[in-house]
Amino acid sequence: MSLDKSDVARIATLARIAVADAELATLARQLDGILHWIEQLNEVDTAGIEPMASVTGLGLPRRPDAVTDGGHAEKILANAPETAHGFFVVPKVVE
């Protein structure tokens, strides 16, 4: 696929990008190069190759989802300047 100045101007209009007329030829060459590269990638035979999320094939380390600390509500609330019914009391910020 080959792009010319009118194609680039149309693409710029659709993308709502202001492009000067002097830049259209340069952008046409650059976009044409990008499309040529994509055409080369489409020629690569990927049959039998499974998609992957990482090149290393390693997963993230996981830990069990278990509570390792807790049950100290009284000690935590002892640090608060004001508490009520087992909760922190904070000043009202929304009216």
Residue pairs with C-beta under 8 A, 6 or more apart in sequence:
1 32
1 35
1 39
2 32
3 28
3 31
3 32
3 35
4 28
5 21
5 24
5 25
5 28
7 28
8 19
8 24
8 27
8 28
8 31
9 19
9 24
11 31
12 18
12 19
12 27
19 27
73 86
77 83
77 86
77 88
80 88
80 89
82 88
82 89
83 89
